[in-house]
C-alpha cells in the first residue's frame, strides 16, 4: 500500500475542520519534527494527538519511532496515526476544496488505515470509515470501554522481530547461533538437520524473538513493579546510546525468580557492535514504549512465541500451541470452584494454566467482589502458583515459557516456587498405578472437592517434583487434583522414538485401559484418570477421532463407562483448536463419575473462527453453554447469538456464534457421539440422524430387509510396493480423448496426469505408445497390446462415466523394448540391481481384477471428482488407490455401482468418514459395517430389471463434478437417487419429501460451504 499524495497543509486544514464538526476540541497545530504536522485534540477531556503517517509494513517501525519522539515532546501519551486510503472512483482528499460542501463530501466517507495507541484502546484498523472511527472513540470514552487488541500487538512485534532478523542476517553471528543452541539445549535437534543454512536462519529468527522479548519484559516489569517514595520507578527507562552491550545492565536489574530465566541467554554479548544493529534496536525500544504491553499479560510469552515465530522454528523446538480462545473456553467449562486444583500434564507454553488462573480469579471476583480480590491479590497469587496450578512438559524451552507466563499474572509478587516441571508426565504412571490406583474409584465423595491448601493437604502426596530452572533444592508435592486441563501431543505412536514406544508398552496397566493401537494423546487421557479425584473433571483438546475407529474403541469405551461427558465442542469453520494440528480436534469435558441414562451431554458447534471471538465473547459463550446444558430442551438445536461489536458499519453486531444440542446419554447407545459431530452444521448432523432413523423404520414397515454393507467383499487393489513400482508398470490415459485416440492437450493442465509417470500417447487395436511425462521426447512402443498390457484404473481423478468402457489406463505385465530406460529414470527402489520380477506382477494383476472399483479416499469437494464407484463389463485391474468389490454377477455389480453413487452413500461419507483426513473422505472397514443397504438377493426380478435398464440408460453419460450435480440438481443425479430410495422402500411422495430435505438442507449446503 502506498501513501496517497496529498498537499499536507490542505489535508490538515480539512481534518481540523472535520474534527470540530464532530464536536472535538482541537488545540494548536504544531510541527514537532521535519515534515510531521501534529494535531492535538481532546474528547471529553481525554487528550490525543493525531498525525498523518505511513503505516505500510516497511515504514511502520520508523513511523512508530518518530511517533514516540513526538509523544515525549508534546507530553500527550494518546496518539492516533492516520494513513488515508484512496478508493477507486473517489477524488483524492484535498484535490478540490473550494466550498464547504466539497470539504464535507471529501472527508465524510474517507477510508483510513488507523493505528490508535492509547491507555484504553490499542488497535491497528486496516480500513475504517473515519467518521465511524471518531464516533466509536467518543463512545468508548463516555462508556469507559477499553480494548487492547492482541492482534495489533502481535502484528507490530512481528514487524520488529523481522526487522532485527534482517539486520542480523547481514552480520557475522556464528557465536550468537552457538550460544542460543547451547543455552536452549538444541544440539541434539540441530545435529539431525542437514541444511546448516536453514539452522542458522531459524536460530537467528529465534534470537531476534528472544531479544525483543527481553526488551518487552523489561518494559512490562518496569511499568508494573513497585515505585520508590518519590513515586518513581525502581527501574530506569531503557535507552542505549553508543554500545549495544549497555542494555545488559538494565536486564540485570530484573531479579524476579521466574524472569531471570528469560535473561539467562545474554544475547547482547554476542550481537555484533555495529551502527545498523544499534539504530535498529533503538527504534524498537522507542516503538515498544508506545504499545501498552503491560496491560496484556494473558499468556503473553506463549502467544508471542506462537505468532511471531515461523512454524519451522517452532517445530525445531517441538513447541506447539493452544489458541487462547480454546484455553479460555475449556477452563470456563471445567473449573467450577475458585479452590479447584488444576494440572496440565503436557502444559507447553502454559496457555491452559494461564486460563485456569484467570478462571479462578474470575470466580473469586464473582463470589467475593473485585475489592476483596484487590485487597488479597498477593496472597491469592501465592496460592495459585505455589499450590493450585501445576504443569509438566517434556520440552525444556516450553516449561521455561510456562513458568514466565504464570509469574506474569502478578508480576510484582515474588512466589517461592512455581509448580512447572520439565518431566515426561507419562513416566509418573508406574508410581501412580502402585500407590494410588487402588485408592481411587468412580464414586464421588464430599471430601473430594476440598482444595489443596498449604496447611490442609487432602490425601497423601503421590510424588515430589523439582520445578523448572530452580536455583535451589526446591521441590513440590503432587496430589490428586480437582481438574485436569490438557492438549496432549497428537503424535502418531509409530512416529515416536523407539525408546518411548517400548516404555509405553511396558506400562501394561496403561495399555490395558487405552488399547495398544491408540496414538500418543490417548495415553494422557488414561494417565489423567489416575491423577484426578472422584467427581473431578477433565477438560481436554483431543482429536475428533476419539469417537471413531477400531484403534480408539477401547479408550472410547473406557471414557464412556467411567465418565459423564458433559460437553463436546467443535469448530465448524476451522480445522482445529490446536495450532499446527494435523488432526481435526474437539474440546471434551468429562466428569469422573459413572453416567446415568438421564445424564445430559451438550454438543456445541462454534460457528465463528477463533480470532473472531474476543475474551469477552468467549466467556459469554461459555456461560451460555453452561446455562443451556441445564435448561435447554432435549434434541432441539439452539442458536447462541452474541454481540461481536465490530467497528465497521457493514458488519452485523449480533451474530450466531454457536449451535447447541442436548443429548441424553442413553442416545449414545444407538448413535455414537461421532454421528453428531460431522460437517459444519449441527442442524445438518441432526437432520442426517433423523433420516437414518426414518430409513430404518421405513424398511421395517415395508418388510424390506436391510443388511450391513458386505465389507468383507472389499479388497485392496494392486499393491504398489516396493517404492516406485507404480512408475514402471502403470500407463495413465489423459483425460482428453477423441473416439480415434488421444487428443493433443497440455499434459501439465490435465488433472489425470498430475502424479503420473508414464503417459499414453497413442493406441490402436494392436499397439500402444507412451512417453515419460517429464521427458515427452522419449517415446516407447508396446507392439503386442493383447499380451503385454491389461486394462486397469490408476486414478479416479476426472473419470466422469459410471461405466469405464474403453476409458481406462493400462498395466504393463511383460518387459518391452527399452524398458531399462524407464527403469533408470524412475524412482524404483531396487533399480541398481536391474532385477524386476515380472511374474509377480502378472500374478498380482490376475488377483486384482474386478467389475467394480471403489476409491479408497474421495475428495468430495474437488472439481475433478465425479463419481464414487466405477463399473466395467470386462474385469479390470484396480490400483491400490481403489478397493476391489467382489461381485457375483454383472447385474449385482451394476446394482452396487448405482448404490455407491447415490445420495445415500454421499450422506454416509459425510457422516461416517475419517474427519481427520482433511479434504479427503476415508471410510474404514469397521465404519462400512454401519451402512445398511437393501439385500440384493431379496430384490424382485422386476426391481433387478429396472436397475439394469436404468444403468444401461446412463452408462455413457458424462457426469459433471459432484458439486455441480447437487447444486444444479442434475436430472440424472435426481433419477439415480429416486431409484435407490425406492429400493429402500420409500414411496414416490416420500422420495420427493426426503430428496428435498437431503439436497436443500444437508448436501447442497455442505458443498456450498467448501466453494
N, C-alpha and C positions, 0 to 999 in steps of 0.2 A: 504494500500500500504506500503510495507517495502522498506527501502533503500537498493539498491544493494550494496554488499560488494566489495568495490574497495580498491586497495592499493593507499592510498590518494596521496602520493607524485608522483606516476606514473601517476595517472589521471591528477593531476595539471600540470605536465610537458606536457602532451598531450594537455590539454586545452590551455595552454600558446602558444604552437606551432600553435594550430588551430586559436587562436585569431590573431596571427601575419600573418597567411596565408590569413585571410580576411581583412588585412591592418589596424588592430587596433594597437595602440601603447600601449605596456604593460610595466608597471612600475615594481618596485622591489617587489617581493613576500614577504609578512610578515606573522608572526603568532601572532595575537593580543591576543587571549585568548587560553587556552589549547586546542589542537587538532583542532583548526579552522584556516585554511590557507586562507588568503585574497589575491586576485589578483587585484591590481589596473590597470586600463587601461583607455584609452581615445579614443573617437570617434569624429573627427572634433573638437578637443579642449574641448569637454564635458567630464568631468571626471566621472568614475564609479569605484565601487569596485564589484568584483564577489566573491562569496564564495559557497562552497558546503554545503547545509543544508537540514535538514529533514522537508519536507513540508506536512507530514501527519498531519491530523487534531489534533490528540492527542499531537503532538510535536510542532505544529506551533507557539503557544504563546511563548514557551520557545525559539524557533528559532528567533522570532522577537525581543524578549527582549535582547537576545545576540547580534543580529544584530545592535540594537540601540547603544549598548555599543561600538561596533566596529566603527560605523559611527562617534561617538563622538571622539574616539581615533585617527582615521586617518583623520578626518575633511574633508571627502568627502561625500556629502549628498545623492548621487545617488547610489543605491545598486541593484544588481541582485543576487537572490538566486537560485541556480540550484539544482534540485533533479533529477538525471538521472533515466530513466525508462528502465528497461530491457524488450526487446521484445522477444517473443518466437522464437527460432531458431537463435537468434543473439548472438554472443560471447559477454561476459562481457567486458566492456571497460577496457583496461589496462591488459587484460589477455595475450596478445601476442603483443609486440611492438618491435620486432627485426628489423623491417625495416620501412622506411618512408611510403612505400606503405600500410603496415598493419595499421600504425597510421592513414593514411588518410581515410582508409576504416572504421575504428572504430568510428571516430567522424563525418564523412561526413553526415551520416544519423541518428545520435544519437537523440533519442526522450527524451525530458526532461520535467518535470514539472517545470515551471519557475514562480517566483514571482519577478516582477520588480517594484521598488518603487523609482520614480524619479520625478523631478519637472514638467516633461511634459508627463510622461507615468506611470500610475499605473494600473497594471493588474496581476491577477493570471491566468496563462495559464495551463490548466490541462495536456495537452500534445502537444508539438510542436517540429518540426524539429529544432535543434539548429542552423544550418546554415541559415534556413529561418528566424528564430528569429533575428539573428545578422544582416542579410540583412535589415530586417524591421526596426531595431533600427537605423541603419545608414540612411535609407531613411527618417525616421521621423525627425531626427536631421537636415538633409540638407533641407527638405521641411518645417520645422517649424510646423509639425503636432503634436497635442497633443491628448492624450486620458487618462482621469481619469475614469477608468471603475467602474461604480457604483456597479455592482455585486461583484467585488472583495472587495470593501469596506464593503459591506453588509456581505459577507461571513466571512471576518476576524472579524468584530464586533460581528457577531453571535457567533463565537468561543469564543470571550471574554466574552460575556453575559453568555454562557453556563458554562464557566469555573468558573466564580464568583458564579453562581447559585449553582453549585455542592458543593462549599465550604460552602455557606450559609446554605445548607440543613443539614450539619453536626453540625451546631451551634444552640444555643438557640436564636431564633429570634422572640419570641412572641411579644415583644414590637415593633419591626420593622413592623411586619404584622399589628398590631393595628394602628400604625401611618399612614401607607400608606392607609388603609381603611378609616381612618378619614379624611385625607387631600384630598383624591380624591372622597370623598362623596360616598363611595361604600357600606355603611352599608345596605341600602335598597336592594341592589342586592345580597350581600353575605348572608343575612338572609334567602333568598329563596333557597339557595343551601344546601342540607342536608349533603353532604360529606365534612366535615370540613377539612380533609386531602387534598382534592382537592383544596379547597380555599387557604390553606397555600402554596401549591405548586405554584398555579397561582400567588399569591401575591409576593412570593419570586422571581419568574421569572420576574415579573413586576418591583420589586425593583432592581434587577440586571440590567435590561434595563435602568431604570431611573438613577441609579448611573453612569453607563458608559456614558449615555447621558450627565450627568452633567460634567464629565471629558472631554468629547468630545467638549462641547460648551465652556468650559473654554479655551481649546486649540485653538479653532477657534477664540474666542474673543481676546485672547492674540495675535494671529498672525496677525489679520486684523486691530485691533484698532490702534489708534494713538501712535506714539513714542515720547519720550522726545527730548530735544535739542541735546542730545548726540546720537540720533538715537537708543536708547534702548527702549524696550517695557515698557510700563507703568505697565505691569503685569508680575511678575516673573515667570520663568518656574516652572511647577508643579513637586514637589518632596515630598515624605513622608518618614521620617526616622524611627521614633520609635512608633508613635501612629497614628492610622487611623483617629482620630478626627482632626489631624493637617490640613487635607485637607479642612476643612470648612473655615479656614482663607483665603484660596485662593478664594473659591467660593464667599465669602462676598465682594470681590473686584468688582464683576460684578454688576454694578449699572444701567445698561440699563433697562428701564421700562419693556419692554417685557420679557427680560431674567430673571428678578427677579422671574418670575413665575416658572421657572424650578428649582430654588433653594429654593422654599418655603417649600419643604419637606427636612428637614435636615437629610438625611439618615445616615450619618456617626455617628450622635449622638446615633443611635440605632443599629449600627453594633457592634457585639462583638469584643473586642480588643484582637484578637488572632494573633499569628505569621502566621498562614496559610492565614488568610484574608489579613494581611499586605503584605505578599510576593506576593499574587495573584494580589492585587491592584497595587503594584509597577511594576509588569510585564506588566499589562495592560496599565499603564501610559507610560512606555517606548515604547510599541508597537504602541500605538495611535500616538505618535510623529512622527512615520515613514509614516503615511498614507496620508498626504497632504489633509486632510479632508476639510481644509479651501478653497480648490479650487472647492468644490462641494456643493453648498448651495441650489440647486433646491429642494424644498420640502423635506429637509433633515429629519426633525422630523417625518413627515408623512410616508415617505418611510422606515425609520428605524423602526418605530412602526409597520408597516405592515409586514416587512420582518424579523424582529428579534423576534417578539412576537408570540407565538403559537396562533392558531385560537381560542382555548377555552378561552384564556386570553382576546383576543380582543372582543370576544363575551360577556365576563363578563362586559366589559366597553361599550358595544354597539357601538364600533368604527370600522367601515369598511372603505374601501379604494378604490380610483380610481387609476388605473395604470397611471403613468406619461405619457406614450406614448399616451394614450387616452386623457388625460388632455391637452397635447400639441396640439394634432390634433384638438380637439373640439375648443380650444381657437383660433387656427390659422384659422379655417373655419368660425368663428363667429365674431371676433373682426377685424374691418376694419380700424379703426382710432385710432391714439395714444391718442386722447382725450376722447375716449369712457369710460363711467362709467359702472361698472360691479358689479353685485350682484349674490351671490350664497346663496340661501335660506336654503340649507342643506349642509353647507360647510365642515363638518367633520374635517379632519386634515388640510384642506386648500390647497389641491393639485390643484384644479381648479383655485383658487385665485392666487397661485404662477405662474401657467401657463399664467394666464391673465396678471400678472405683466411682465413676460418675453416677452409676445407677444407685449405689449405696448412699452416695452423697444426696442424690435427689430424694431418696426415701426418708433420710433424716430431715431434709428441708420440709417435706410434706407432713411428717409426723410431729416435728417439734418447732418448725418455723426457721426462717433464714437467720434471725437474730441468735438463736441457740447455736446454729452451726458456726456463725462467725465468731461467737464467744469461745467456742471449743474446737476450732478447726485444727489447731496444732495437735491436740490430743487425738482428735479423730484421724488425722493423717498418720500419726504414730500407730494407732490401732489398725488402720487399713494395711499399711505396707509392712509392718512388723509382725502382724498376727493373722490378718484376714485373707490376704491375697497372696497366692503362691504361683510361680511359673517355672516350668522346666523346658529346656530345649537342648538338642544335641549340638547345635551350632553356636560356637563361642561368640561370634560377632552379633548374632541375634539376641543373645541374653544381655549383651552389653547395651544394645539399644533399648531392650525392655526395661532394664534397670533405670536408665535415664528417663524413660517415659513415665515410670511410676514416681520417681523423685520429682519430676517437673509438676506434678499435680499440686504440690505445695512447696514451691521452690525454696522458700526461706526457712523451712523446717529441716533439721538435720536428724534423720532417723538413725537409730543404732544399727539397723540391719534392713536390707530389702530382700524379700523372700523370692529371689530369682536365682536359679542354679543351672549351671552348664552340665546337664546329665541326660542320658537317654532314659526317659521315663519307663520304657518297657523293661529295662534292667531291674526295676523295682518288683517285677512280678513274682519272682521266687520268694522274696521276703513277705510280700502281701499274701500270697497263697498259703504260706505256712502259718503266719502269725495272725492273720486277720480273716481269711476267707470263711473259716468255720464260725466266726462270731457274728457274721453279718448275713442278714436274710432280707426277704422282701417285706416282712411285716413292719408297719410303722409303729413307732413308739413316741410318746410325748417328749421324751428327753432328747430325741434325735434332732430337734430344732434348736437346742442350746448352742450358743456361739462359742468359738474357741477364744475365750478371753485369756489374758496372760495369767490371771490368778485362779482360773476355773477351767482348766482344760478337760474336755469330755473324753472319756476312754483313755487308754494308754497310747503314747506316741508309737507310730509304726517304725520310724527310722529317723536318724539325724542326718542333715544335709548341709554341705558347705555352700554358701552363696557365691555368685559370680563376682570376681575381682575383689574379694575380701582381702584386706591387708592384715587381718588378724586371724586368730584361730577361731573365728566365729562359726557357729552352726545354728541351724534352726530345726525344730522338730516338725515332722509331717504327721498330721492327724487325719482321720476320716473327715471329709468336708461335706458341706450342705449342697454345694453346686459345683459342677464341673462344666466349664466352657472350653470348647476346643474347635480348632480347624486343623485336624491332623494331616500329615503328608499323604498325598494321593498316589504315591509311587507304586507302580505295579511290583508285585512281590519278586518276579523273576529279574527285575532290574536292580534290586537291592544288592549290596555287596554280599558275597557268599558267606562271610562271617556272620552277618546279621540274619541271613536266611537260616543258617544252621542253628543259631541261637534261638530264633523263634520256634523252630521245630522241636528244640529241646524242652521248651516250656509246654509240656504235654497238656496240663490242665487248661492253658490258654487256648491251644489249638482245638481241644475238645469242644470248647464253647463257640469258637469263631469258625471252625472248619479250616482245613489246611489250604483251601483254594482261595481264601479271601485275600484281598490286597492289603497293603501296609496299614491303611487307615482303619481297617476293621479290628485290628489288634488293640488299638487305642480305645475303641468302644468297649471291648471286654475289660481292658485294664480299668476303665472308669468304674465298672461295676464293683471292683474291689477297693476303690478309693472313696466311694460315696456312701453316706449313711442311708439307712432306710428312710423313705419319703424324700430323699434328696432328689435333685434334678440334674439332668444332663441337657445342655444346650450345645448342639454340635452342627457344624457345617461339614457335610459329608456328601459323597457322590450320590446322585439320584438313583443309581443302580443298586443301592441298598435294597430297594423294593422290587428288584427284578433279577432273574438269573439263578442258575443252579449253584454257582460258586458262592453266592451270598445267602443261600437258603438257610443254612444252619445259624448264621448270625442273625438273620431276619427273624427266624422263629424264636430265637433266644430273646431278642428285644421285645417282640410282641407278647411273649409269655410273661416276662418279668417286669415289664414297664408299661405304664399307661402313656401312650404317645399323645400329648395334649395338642401340639401344633406341628404342622408340616408347612413350611413356607417356601415358595418357589418364585424365581424371577421369570416373568413371561416375556420380557423384551430383551433380555441379555442371557449370555451363556452361563455365567457363574457369579456367586458372591466372592469367590476367591480370585485374586489377581493371578494371571498366568496359569489358571487351571486348565488341564487338558480334558477334564470331565465336566459335564453339567452337574451342578451341585444344588443342594437344598439345605434349609435350616430344619433340624428336627429337635423338638423339645420334648423330653420324656421324664416322667416321674417314676421313681423306683418303688413301685407298688403294683401288685397284680391287677390288671384291668378287669372291670366288670362289664357285663353285657351293655349296661346303660351308660358306661363311660363314653365321653364325647371326644372326638378328635376334630380339631378345626383345621381345615385345609385352606391355605391362603395363596393366591396368585397376585404378586405385585406387578401392577401394570405401568410402572414408570421405571426408567433407567436409574441406576444407583445415584448418579451425580445430579439427577433432577430433584432429589429429596434432601432437604436441609435436616440438621439435627432435630429442629422443632417438628418438622413433618414426620420424621421417623418416630419420635416419641408419641406424637398424636396417633400415628398408625398403630403402634404397639398398644396403646391404651384402648383404641377401638377394637383391636383383635381380642384383647382380654375381655372386654365387655360383651362382645358378640359371642365369645366362647360360652359364656354363662347364659345369655338371654336370647340369642338368635334362634329361630325355629330350625328344626332338623330338615335336611335335604332340600334346602332353599338357597339359591345363590344370592348373596347380599353384596352390594357395592358400597365401598367406603370412599366417600368424597372428602377431599381436603383442600384448603386454600393454599395454593403454592406461591402466591404473592409475587408474580413476575413483574418486571419493570415495564416491559413492552405492552403497549395498548392492544396489540394484535393477539396476545395470548389470553386465554381464559384463566381467570383467577381460581375458580373452583373446578377441580378435575377429579376424575375417577382414578384413585391411586391403587386400589386393590379390590379383588373379588374374594369372597369368603364363603365357605360351605361347611356346615356342621354335620358330621357323620357319626352315627352310633358305632361303637367299637364292634358290635356284632356284624356290621355290614362288611367288615374285612374278611369274614369267612367266605362270603360269596364273591366279593370283589377285592382283590389285593390292593393295597394303597396305590400301587403304580397306575392302576386304571383311572385314578382321579388326577394323575399328575402329568399327562401327556399334553403337548401342544402349548399354545399361547393364551388359551382362554379356559377358565374353569367352567364357564357356561357350556362350551363345546364339549368338554370332557364329560360333564353330567348328562348332556343330551346323548352322547355316544353310549353311555351306560344304559340309559333308558331304551335306546334302540336295541342293544344286545338282549336286554331282558324281554322286550317285546318280540324279538325274533324267536327266542326260545319258547315263549308262550304260544306264539302263532303256530310254530311247528308242532307243538303238543296238541293244540286244538284240532289241527288238520291231520293228526296222526302221521305227520311227516317225520320220520326218524332222522335225527341229526347224529352224526358221528364225529369223532375227533379227526382232524386233518391227518391223513396217514403219513406222518413224518418219517416213519421207518422206510418209506419208499423214496425218500430223498437221499441221494448220494453225492459225494464230492465229484467234481469234474476232473479232467486230465491234470494230473499232478505235475506242476512245472518246477521240479527241482531235479538236480542242483541248480543254483542260481544261473540265469542266462539261457536256460534250455528253451524258454519261450521264444527267444530271438532266433534260434536256429530252425525251428520247425513250424512256426505259425506265420502264415501269409495273410495279411489283412486286406480285405476289399475296401476300397474307398467308398464313401457314401454316394458319390455322384456317379451314375452309370446310365448307359442307354441300353436298348434292347439288344444291341450287337456287341456291346463290350463296355470298356471303361471310358468314361467321359474325361476329357482333359481339364483338370482343375488344379488350383494351387493346393498341394498337399498340406502346406502349413496351415491352411484355413479349414481343413477337413477334420471335424471332431472325431471321426472314426480312427484316424491315423495319429492322433496326438501322442500316444505311447507305443506306437507300432515301430517295428524294426524293418520287417520285410513288407513291401507294398506291391499288391497285384497291379500289373500294368496292362496285361493283355491275356485273353483266354479264347480258345476255340474248343471244339469237341475233343480234339486230340492233345492239345498242349496248353500250358500256361507260361507266361513270362512275369517276372517280378524283379524289383530292384531294392536296394538298401535305401532307406529313407534319407539318410544324410549323405549318401553317395549315389544319386539318381543315375549317374552315367554308367554305373556298374549294373548291368542287366543280366539276369540268369534265366535259363530255359529248362523246363521240365517237359520233355517231349512226349512221354507216356503218362498222360494225366490219369488214366484209369487205374494204373497200378502203383503210382508213386505218391499220390495225394488222396486224402479223404476230406469230404466236406466237414466243416467244423464252424463253430462260432467262438471268436476270441473275446468279443466285447459286445454288450447290448447297446452301447452308445450309438444313437442316431438310427437304430433299426426301427422302422415305423410300421411294418406289417406284421400281423399276428402269425401269418404263415410265411416261413422263410423262403419257400420256393427255391429259386436259384440264387437268392441273395444271401450268400454265406461266405465265410472265409475258408482257407484251406490249411490242412495239417499235412506236413511232409512226413512220409513214413519210410522212404528209401533215400540213400545218398544219390547225388546228382552231380553233373559236371560242374566243376569249380566250387563245390560246396565248401572246400577248405578255406576259400577266401572269406566266405561268410563267417566261418568258424573263427578266423583270426580277427575279424572286425567286430565280433560280438563280445558280450560280457560273460560268456560262458565260463564257468569257474575252472573247468579242467582242460582248457583248450591246449595247454602246453603239451599234454600227453598225446594229442592228436587222436585220442581214442573216443569213440562215440558208439553207444550201444543201440543200434537201430532196431534190433529185435525186441528190446524192452519197449521202445516207442510203439512198435506195432502191436504188442500185447496190451499195453496200456490203452491204446486207442480203441481196440476192439471192446475193451471192458467199459469204455466211457461213451458209448453210442446210445442215443436216446431219440424218442419222438418229441419230447417236451423238455425245454430248458427253462430254469428259473434263476434269475440273477441272485447272487449271494447278498450283495449290498446294492441298494437302489437310491439314486439321487432323485427323489420325488419331484424336487423343485427345478431340476435342470431343464433347459430348453431342449436338450438332447435326449431326454427320457420320454419315450412314447408309450411303452408297454412294459408289463411286469412278467410276462411269460411268452414263450415262442414255440410254435409247433412246426414240425417238418414231416412230410409224408414218408421220407426215407430216413432211416436212422442217421443221426449226425453226431459228431464228436463234440463234447462240451469242454471248453476251457475251464480251469478251476476257479474262474470268476463266476461260474454258474453252479447250480445244483442240478443234478440229473433226476428227473422224476420217472420212475419205472412204471410204465403204463401197460395194461394188459391188452389193449386194443386201440386202434386209431380213433374210434368213437369215444372211448373213455379219455384219451389224450386231448381230444377236441373239447370235451366237457371241462376238463381241468384247466385248459388254456383259457376258456371263457370265464370260468370261476375266478381264476387267479388274476384276471384283468378287470374284474368287476369292482364296483364301488365298495362292495363288502370287504374285499381284500385291501383296497386302499385305506379304508377305515381301520382295518386290523393293523396295517402298517403304522398308521398314525398312533394308535393306542397301545401297541404291544412291541414296537421296535426298540432297539437299544438306543435310548436317548443320548447316551454318552458319545455317539459317533458323529456328531456334528450334522452336516447337511445330508449325510447318507443314512439310510434306514437299514437296519440289520436285525432280522428276527432269528433268535436262536431256537434250537430244536425243541427245548422244553416249552418255549412260548408258542410254537406252532401247535402244540397239543391243545392249547386253549381255543383254537379256531374250530368252531363247529360248522359242519357243512352237510348238505343233503347226501345221503348214502346213494352213490351211483348205482349200486346193484339193485336198489329198490325203485329206481325211476321206471316209469312205464315205457312201453315201446313207443307210444306217441310222443312222450317227452324227449326220448333219445333221438327220434327222427327230427323233432323240432330243433334240437341242439345242432345236429349235423347240417340241417338246412340253413340255419342262421349262420353257422360258421362258414359254410361254403359261400354264402352271400357276401361275407365281409373279408374273406381270406386275402384278397389282393388290395384291400383298402389301405391307403397310406394315412395313418392316424397323425394328427398334429401332436404337439407335446401334451403331456398330462395336464399341465397348467391350462393350456388353451382348451383342451377337451371339456374341462369342467367349467371354466369361466364363461366360455361361449356356449355351453350346453350342447355340444356336438350331437346331432341326431343319432348317429351310430352309437356313440357312447351311451346315450339315454336308452336306446333299444337294447343294448347289451345288458345294462343294469336292470331293465324291466324283466328280461328273460330270467336272470339269476334270482331276483327277488320272488318271482312267481314260482320258481322251483323250490324256494324255501316255504311256500305255502301262502304267500300274500295274494289277496285278490287284486284285481286291476285298480279298484278305488284306493285300496290300502297302499299299493305301489305308488300311485300319484301322490298320496299324502307323505309317505316316507322319503321318496326321492326329493320332494320339495324341501323337506327338513334337512336331509343329508347334504344336498347340494348347497342350499342357500344359507344354512346356519352352521354347517360343520366344514365341509370340504372346501367350498369356494373361499370362505374367509381364511382358512388355513393357508391356501395357496396365495391369496392376495397379500397376506401378511409377509410373504417372502419376496414379493415382487419389488 
